[in-house]
Amino acid sequence: MSFPKRKIRVKNATKTVVNGKTFSSKAEGYYYTVLLEKLKTGEIQKIELQIPFELQPQYKKCQAHGCDFIWVRPGDEKDPNYKRYYSAKTCPKCNAPLKLHREMLYVCDFVVTDAYGKKHVIDVKSSVHFQTEVFKLKKKIFEFRYPSMLLEEVYPKIPKGWSGYVDAAAEATR
């Protein structure tokens, strides 16, 4: 029997639509409008949404006690071990079953390229106090895995009366 996947929802977050794009919170949607203004003024060159970063690759590990065999997924389809990896069910060392471990990803809210061409990875939070343990762990791994990039946390102050819906036609006439 399989259970339906639960949709993970941030506590007290309200989905928001801005220019036809759906965001998981009002803070994220509002910050997107701030980024659009910066894009118009030329402070930034490019905005990318929901970019995944691999923190740990997919791998297969031998389930036999004492066997230390780990097989990391080949990154390229042209690698000669690529097909062998996906078809392997048993350990090549001891013939015990292999267990598949999925990759660990971090999906950021925005990647912004500034006027100088430097990329900023941005995660929008509603307050300084709202950081889950999973986020703290993924942030540490991200900063270790991608030392040239900095994961910036942004806490936008949403103005009173901001509805969250911005009409594309109204934006074009501005």
C-alpha positions, 0 to 999 in steps of 0.5 A: 500500500502506498500513501500519497505524498504530503505537500510540505508547507511552511507554518503560517505561510500564505501562497502568493502570486506575483506576475503569474509566478507562485511563491510559497510565502508573502515575504518571498513574493514581496522580495521578488517585487523588490528584485524586479524594481532593482532589475528595472533600475539596472542594479542587478542583471538577472533573477533566477527562481528555485535553483537546485544545488546538489549538496551530496550526490546519489550513491549506493552502499553495501548492506553487508556488515564489514564491507565498506563499499560505496559507489557514487553515481557517475555524473556523466552519461558518457562515463563507462560506469554509468549504465553499470551503476544504474543496473547494479543490485549487488555489491561487486566485492561481496555480492550483498545487496546494495542500498540506494541513497538519494542525493541531497539537494538545497533549492534556494529561493533566488539566484541574483546576478548583480551588475558586476556579474557576481551571483548571490544565492538568496533565501527569504525568511519571514524573521530571524527566528524562523530557521529550521534545523534542516535549513541550518544543516543544509546551509553549513553543507552548502557553504562547505560544498560551494565556498565561492558562493555565499548563502544570504538570508533576507528578512523583508519587511512587508508593507501593510496592505500589500496584497501579494498579487501584482497584475502583469498588465498594470506593471507594463503600464508603469 
